[in-house]
Amino acid sequence: MAESATNNEGIRNAVLDAYALSGAQIHLLQSRWNHIYRVEAADGARYSLRICAPEFKDRRWMQDELAFLDFVAEVGTICAPRPVRNRDGALITAIPAEEGERLACLFEWVEGEPSYRNLTVDMMAQIGRLTAHLHEIGRAFLFPDATNGFRADYRYDQALARSHREWIPEHRAEIGPENEALLQRAIDFVVEGMDRVGQARATYGVIHADLHFGNFLVHNGQVSLIDFDQLGRGHYCYDIAFLLTELYDEPESQPARWQAFKAGYAEVTPLPFDDDAELAPFLIAVGLAFLDWVYNAPNPQVRAEKMRYAPGVYRMLREKIGARQVHSPVDKISKRQTISEPTERIEIAQKLLGAGRAFSPERDAVAELMAERATDERTYDG
């Protein structure tokens, strides 16, 4: 049995050794939940290392994330962190520790500065194109459903909306009766709106779920996307609504930036909505998720820092619930994608399976299942 690491330094050293990086320079970047490090190897190569919090024990969810990122790298239409395998060829490294097994993973380093430092109209158009490519990759990837359980605990759909009813009573005194009633109406509004959109592949799949401008990095004029640990299943409109809420921080520049984002997205694939009003349920869903995070934050510093935004979220809920909901956006794009997607996914899957190098077993399994299901869908549609 492997010897347990007894402190953070011992865990870090054991992880580095698993990737043949003993002696590499390591710099802590973040420690609120997971510990994130920049690793600089002797040969000049740089990596991003994630050592999961002791509370995180589920390999399956981590494996799902890494399989998707491996798929993203092979498709090659966007720049995102590519997982690196350890000495044993595994995507996940497990280190025995006193508090129990600690999980870690390593990524190729993605260079860049956060996009919010220079969020021009041209940059927003590029972010729109990247987001559209990400959603097209999501449509080509394994569809997350009950049969495969992909990221089943990371849901940003009706299931998440309904789950808010569980924590609201715990904070009733702080929320107040008026806001509690508002939250219940908001949950109903979100569920009804998402039900109208449905969960077809055209509008629903694997999403990033954390598209803030700190996760879009810019280097030499090119945009990359990082931080996929919130990856889950949801509507593509949720991703877009999340990003839109980020633009509200600067109302004077919001209209031009928003139009540029939509134009960039539409250069790659049709937007998953016809009118901005269709985003109302998803904007409310993002607001509810934010309140859930703040009220239930295990870190008191995070809670104190973010609670100041709660009044603005409640104000947004009141405004959006009062707006009229327009028709579902499904009809616009579902026919095009239902006809074309099986063939496209077979081509991508076959390309990945036949690319001539040894991939991880989990990525190969995803590709095989994609090809099998796409063939079944093409037969059914025909």
C-alpha positions as CSV (number, residue, x, y, z in Angstrom):
1,M,0.0,0.0,0.0
2,A,1.3,3.5,-0.9
3,E,2.5,5.7,2.0
4,S,0.2,8.5,2.9
5,A,1.2,12.1,2.3
6,T,1.1,13.9,5.6
7,N,0.9,17.6,4.5
8,N,0.1,19.8,1.5
9,E,3.8,19.9,0.5
10,G,3.9,16.1,0.6
11,I,0.8,15.9,-1.5
12,R,2.1,18.3,-4.1
13,N,5.4,16.5,-4.3
14,A,3.7,13.1,-4.8
15,V,1.5,14.5,-7.5
16,L,4.4,16.1,-9.3
17,D,6.3,12.8,-9.2
18,A,3.3,11.0,-10.7
19,Y,3.8,13.3,-13.8
20,A,7.6,13.0,-13.8
21,L,7.8,16.6,-12.8
22,S,9.8,16.3,-9.5
23,G,11.8,19.4,-8.9
24,A,9.6,21.7,-11.0
25,Q,8.8,25.2,-9.9
26,I,5.3,25.5,-8.5
27,H,3.2,28.6,-7.7
28,L,-0.1,28.7,-6.0
29,L,-2.8,30.6,-8.0
30,Q,-6.0,29.8,-6.1
31,S,-7.0,28.1,-2.9
32,R,-10.7,28.9,-2.1
33,W,-11.8,25.4,-2.9
34,N,-9.5,23.4,-5.1
35,H,-5.8,24.3,-5.0
36,I,-4.6,25.5,-8.4
37,Y,-1.0,25.9,-9.2
38,R,1.2,27.0,-12.1
39,V,3.9,24.4,-12.7
40,E,7.1,25.3,-14.6
41,A,9.2,22.3,-15.6
42,A,13.0,22.2,-16.0
43,D,12.6,22.0,-19.8
44,G,10.5,25.2,-19.9
45,A,7.1,23.6,-20.3
46,R,4.3,25.0,-18.2
47,Y,1.2,23.4,-16.8
48,S,-1.8,24.0,-14.6
49,L,-2.2,21.6,-11.7
50,R,-5.4,21.1,-9.8
51,I,-5.4,19.3,-6.5
52,C,-9.0,18.8,-5.4
53,A,-10.3,19.8,-2.0
54,P,-10.3,16.9,0.5
55,E,-14.1,16.9,0.4
56,F,-14.1,16.0,-3.4
57,K,-14.0,12.3,-3.7
58,D,-16.0,11.4,-6.9
59,R,-13.7,10.3,-9.7
60,R,-16.6,9.9,-12.1
61,W,-17.4,13.6,-12.3
62,M,-13.8,14.5,-12.7
63,Q,-13.3,11.8,-15.4
64,D,-16.3,13.1,-17.3
65,E,-14.8,16.6,-17.3
66,L,-11.4,15.4,-18.5
67,A,-12.9,13.2,-21.2
68,F,-14.8,16.2,-22.6
69,L,-11.7,18.4,-22.5
70,D,-9.7,15.7,-24.3
71,F,-12.5,15.7,-26.9
72,V,-12.4,19.5,-27.2
73,A,-8.7,19.3,-27.9
74,E,-9.1,16.7,-30.6
75,V,-11.8,18.6,-32.4
76,G,-9.5,21.6,-32.3
77,T,-11.9,24.5,-33.0
78,I,-11.2,26.3,-29.7
79,C,-8.3,26.6,-27.4
80,A,-8.9,25.2,-23.9
81,P,-6.8,23.3,-21.3
82,R,-5.8,19.9,-22.5
83,P,-5.5,17.2,-19.9
84,V,-2.0,15.6,-19.4
85,R,-1.7,11.9,-18.5
86,N,0.5,10.7,-15.6
87,R,3.2,8.1,-15.8
88,D,0.6,5.4,-15.8
89,G,-1.3,6.9,-18.7
90,A,-4.2,8.0,-16.5
91,L,-6.0,11.4,-16.6
92,I,-6.6,11.4,-12.8
93,T,-3.9,11.0,-10.1
94,A,-4.9,9.8,-6.7
95,I,-2.6,10.4,-3.7
96,P,-3.2,8.6,-0.4
97,A,-3.3,11.2,2.4
98,E,-4.2,11.3,6.1
99,E,-7.6,12.9,5.3
100,G,-8.3,10.3,2.6
101,E,-7.5,10.0,-1.0
102,R,-6.7,13.3,-2.8
103,L,-7.5,13.6,-6.5
104,A,-5.4,15.7,-8.9
105,C,-5.1,16.4,-12.6
106,L,-2.7,18.3,-14.8
107,F,-3.3,20.5,-17.9
108,E,-1.2,22.1,-20.5
109,W,-0.8,25.7,-19.7
110,V,-3.1,28.2,-21.5
111,E,-1.4,31.6,-21.8
112,G,-3.3,34.9,-21.6
113,E,-4.7,37.7,-19.5
114,P,-8.4,37.9,-18.4
115,S,-10.5,39.3,-21.2
116,Y,-12.2,41.9,-18.9
117,R,-9.1,43.9,-18.9
118,N,-9.6,44.8,-22.6
119,L,-13.2,43.9,-23.4
120,T,-13.5,45.6,-26.8
121,V,-16.4,45.1,-29.3
122,D,-14.0,43.1,-31.5
123,M,-13.1,40.9,-28.5
124,M,-16.8,40.3,-27.7
125,A,-17.3,39.1,-31.3
126,Q,-14.4,36.7,-30.9
127,I,-15.9,35.5,-27.6
128,G,-19.2,34.9,-29.4
129,R,-17.5,32.8,-32.0
130,L,-15.6,30.7,-29.4
131,T,-18.9,30.2,-27.4
132,A,-20.6,29.0,-30.6
133,H,-17.8,26.6,-31.4
134,L,-18.0,25.3,-27.8
135,H,-21.8,24.7,-28.2
136,E,-21.2,22.9,-31.5
137,I,-18.7,20.7,-29.8
138,G,-21.4,20.0,-27.1
139,R,-23.9,19.0,-29.8
140,A,-21.3,16.6,-31.3
141,F,-20.4,15.1,-28.0
142,L,-22.2,12.4,-26.1
143,F,-25.7,13.6,-25.2
144,P,-26.0,13.7,-21.4
145,D,-29.0,11.6,-20.3
146,A,-30.1,9.0,-17.8
147,T,-28.5,6.2,-19.7
148,N,-24.9,7.4,-19.3
149,G,-25.1,9.7,-16.2
150,F,-22.6,12.1,-17.7
151,R,-22.0,14.9,-15.0
152,A,-25.4,14.0,-13.5
153,D,-24.7,16.0,-10.4
154,Y,-23.8,19.1,-12.4
155,R,-27.2,20.2,-13.8
156,Y,-28.2,23.7,-14.8
157,D,-31.7,22.8,-15.9
158,Q,-35.1,22.3,-14.3
159,A,-33.6,19.9,-11.7
160,L,-31.4,22.7,-10.4
161,A,-34.3,25.2,-10.4
162,R,-36.5,22.8,-8.3
163,S,-33.6,22.1,-5.9
164,H,-33.6,25.7,-4.7
165,R,-36.8,24.9,-2.8
166,E,-34.7,22.8,-0.4
167,W,-32.4,25.6,0.8
168,I,-34.7,28.6,0.9
169,P,-36.5,27.6,4.1
170,E,-33.1,27.3,5.9
171,H,-32.4,31.0,5.2
172,R,-36.0,32.2,5.7
173,A,-35.2,34.8,8.4
174,E,-32.4,36.4,6.3
175,I,-34.3,36.3,3.0
176,G,-37.6,37.7,4.4
177,P,-41.2,36.8,3.4
178,E,-41.4,39.1,0.4
179,N,-38.2,37.8,-1.2
180,E,-39.1,34.2,-0.3
181,A,-42.4,34.5,-2.2
182,L,-40.4,36.0,-5.1
183,L,-38.0,33.1,-5.2
184,Q,-40.8,30.6,-5.3
185,R,-42.4,32.5,-8.3
186,A,-39.0,32.6,-9.9
187,I,-38.5,28.9,-9.7
188,D,-41.9,28.3,-11.3
189,F,-41.0,30.8,-14.0
190,V,-37.7,29.0,-14.8
191,V,-39.2,25.5,-14.9
192,E,-42.0,26.5,-17.1
193,G,-39.7,28.4,-19.5
194,M,-37.2,25.5,-19.7
195,D,-40.0,23.0,-20.2
196,R,-41.1,25.1,-23.3
197,V,-37.6,24.9,-24.7
198,G,-37.3,21.2,-24.1
199,Q,-34.1,19.1,-23.9
200,A,-33.4,18.2,-27.5
201,R,-29.9,18.1,-28.7
202,A,-30.5,21.4,-30.6
203,T,-30.9,23.4,-27.4
204,Y,-29.5,21.2,-24.6
205,G,-26.2,19.4,-23.9
206,V,-22.9,19.7,-22.2
207,I,-22.2,23.4,-21.2
208,H,-19.4,25.3,-19.5
209,A,-21.8,26.9,-17.0
210,D,-19.2,29.5,-15.8
211,L,-18.7,31.9,-18.7
212,H,-17.4,34.9,-16.8
213,F,-14.8,37.1,-18.5
214,G,-12.1,36.0,-16.1
215,N,-12.3,32.5,-17.8
216,F,-11.8,34.0,-21.3
217,L,-8.0,34.6,-21.6
218,V,-6.5,36.7,-24.4
219,H,-3.0,36.2,-25.8
220,N,-1.7,37.9,-28.9
221,G,-5.3,38.8,-29.8
222,Q,-6.6,35.3,-29.6
223,V,-9.2,34.1,-27.0
224,S,-9.0,30.9,-25.0
225,L,-11.4,29.4,-22.5
226,I,-10.4,27.9,-19.1
227,D,-11.9,26.5,-15.9
228,F,-14.2,23.7,-16.9
229,D,-14.7,22.3,-13.4
230,Q,-18.4,23.5,-13.4
231,L,-19.0,21.6,-16.7
232,G,-22.4,20.1,-16.7
233,R,-25.7,19.5,-18.5
234,G,-28.0,22.3,-19.4
235,H,-29.4,24.5,-22.1
236,Y,-27.1,26.4,-24.3
237,C,-29.1,29.5,-23.4
238,Y,-28.0,29.1,-19.8
239,D,-24.3,29.6,-20.9
240,I,-25.3,32.7,-22.9
241,A,-27.4,34.1,-20.1
242,F,-24.6,33.7,-17.7
243,L,-22.3,35.7,-19.9
244,L,-25.0,38.3,-20.5
245,T,-25.3,38.9,-16.7
246,E,-21.5,39.7,-16.7
247,L,-22.2,42.6,-19.2
248,Y,-24.7,44.2,-16.8
249,D,-21.8,45.5,-14.7
250,E,-21.1,48.2,-17.3
251,P,-24.5,49.3,-18.6
252,E,-23.1,52.1,-20.9
253,S,-21.1,49.6,-23.0
254,Q,-23.5,46.6,-22.6
255,P,-25.6,47.1,-25.7
256,A,-22.7,47.3,-28.2
257,R,-20.8,44.4,-26.5
258,W,-24.0,42.2,-26.5
259,Q,-24.7,42.9,-30.2
260,A,-21.1,42.0,-31.0
261,F,-21.3,38.8,-29.1
262,K,-24.4,37.7,-30.9
263,A,-23.0,38.6,-34.3
264,G,-19.9,36.6,-33.6
265,Y,-21.9,33.6,-32.4
266,A,-24.1,33.7,-35.5
267,E,-21.1,33.6,-37.8
268,V,-20.5,30.0,-36.6
269,T,-24.0,28.7,-35.9
270,P,-27.5,30.1,-35.3
271,L,-28.2,31.6,-31.9
272,P,-30.4,29.2,-29.8
273,F,-33.0,32.0,-29.4
274,D,-34.9,34.4,-31.7
275,D,-35.4,37.3,-29.3
276,D,-33.6,38.4,-26.2
277,A,-36.8,38.1,-24.2
278,E,-36.5,34.3,-24.6
279,L,-33.5,34.4,-22.3
280,A,-35.6,35.6,-19.3
281,P,-36.0,32.1,-17.7
282,F,-32.2,31.5,-18.1
283,L,-31.2,34.9,-16.7
284,I,-33.5,34.1,-13.7
285,A,-31.9,30.6,-13.4
286,V,-28.5,32.2,-13.3
287,G,-29.7,34.6,-10.6
288,L,-31.1,31.8,-8.5
289,A,-27.9,29.8,-8.8
290,F,-25.9,32.8,-7.6
291,L,-28.2,33.3,-4.6
292,D,-27.9,29.5,-3.8
293,W,-24.1,29.9,-4.0
294,V,-24.0,32.9,-1.7
295,Y,-26.4,31.8,0.9
296,N,-24.8,28.4,1.2
297,A,-21.2,29.3,0.7
298,P,-19.0,27.3,3.1
299,N,-16.4,30.1,3.0
300,P,-17.5,33.0,5.2
301,Q,-15.3,35.4,3.2
302,V,-16.9,34.5,-0.1
303,R,-20.4,34.9,1.5
304,A,-19.6,38.3,3.0
305,E,-18.0,39.5,-0.2
306,K,-20.8,38.4,-2.6
307,M,-23.8,39.1,-0.5
308,R,-23.7,42.8,-1.5
309,Y,-24.9,41.7,-5.0
310,A,-28.0,40.0,-3.7
311,P,-30.3,43.1,-3.8
312,G,-29.5,43.6,-7.4
313,V,-30.3,39.9,-8.2
314,Y,-33.7,40.2,-6.4
315,R,-34.4,43.4,-8.4
316,M,-33.6,41.5,-11.7
317,L,-35.9,38.7,-10.7
318,R,-38.8,41.1,-10.2
319,E,-38.1,42.8,-13.6
320,K,-37.8,39.6,-15.6
321,I,-40.8,37.8,-14.1
322,G,-42.9,40.8,-15.0
323,A,-41.7,40.6,-18.7
324,R,-43.8,38.7,-21.2
325,Q,-42.3,35.4,-22.3
326,V,-42.3,34.9,-26.1
327,H,-42.4,31.7,-28.1
328,S,-39.8,28.9,-27.7
329,P,-36.7,29.1,-29.9
330,V,-36.7,25.3,-30.6
331,D,-38.4,25.5,-34.0
332,K,-35.8,27.7,-35.6
333,I,-32.8,25.2,-35.4
334,S,-34.0,21.8,-34.4
335,K,-34.9,20.6,-37.9
336,R,-31.5,21.6,-39.3
337,Q,-29.5,19.9,-36.6
338,T,-31.7,16.8,-36.3
339,I,-31.1,16.1,-40.0
340,S,-27.4,16.9,-40.1
341,E,-26.0,16.0,-36.7
342,P,-25.8,12.2,-36.8
343,T,-23.6,12.3,-39.9
344,E,-21.5,15.0,-38.5
345,R,-21.0,13.2,-35.2
346,I,-20.2,9.9,-37.0
347,E,-17.5,11.8,-38.9
348,I,-16.0,13.4,-35.8
349,A,-16.1,10.1,-33.9
350,Q,-14.5,8.2,-36.7
351,K,-11.8,10.9,-37.0
352,L,-11.0,10.6,-33.3
353,L,-11.0,6.8,-33.3
354,G,-8.8,6.6,-36.3
355,A,-6.4,9.5,-35.6
356,G,-3.4,7.1,-35.2
357,R,-2.3,7.6,-31.6
358,A,-3.2,6.0,-28.3
359,F,-6.0,7.9,-26.6
360,S,-7.4,7.4,-23.1
361,P,-9.8,4.5,-22.9
362,E,-12.5,6.8,-21.6
363,R,-12.2,9.1,-24.6
364,D,-12.3,6.2,-27.0
365,A,-15.4,4.8,-25.2
366,V,-17.1,8.2,-25.7
367,A,-16.2,8.3,-29.4
368,E,-17.4,4.7,-29.9
369,L,-20.7,5.5,-28.1
370,M,-21.1,8.7,-30.2
371,A,-20.7,6.8,-33.4
372,E,-23.1,4.1,-32.3
373,R,-25.8,6.5,-31.2
374,A,-25.4,8.7,-34.2
375,T,-25.9,5.7,-36.5
376,D,-29.0,4.7,-34.6
377,E,-30.4,8.3,-34.9
378,R,-29.7,8.5,-38.6
379,T,-31.5,5.2,-39.1
380,Y,-34.4,6.4,-37.1
381,D,-34.6,9.8,-38.8
382,G,-34.4,8.3,-42.2
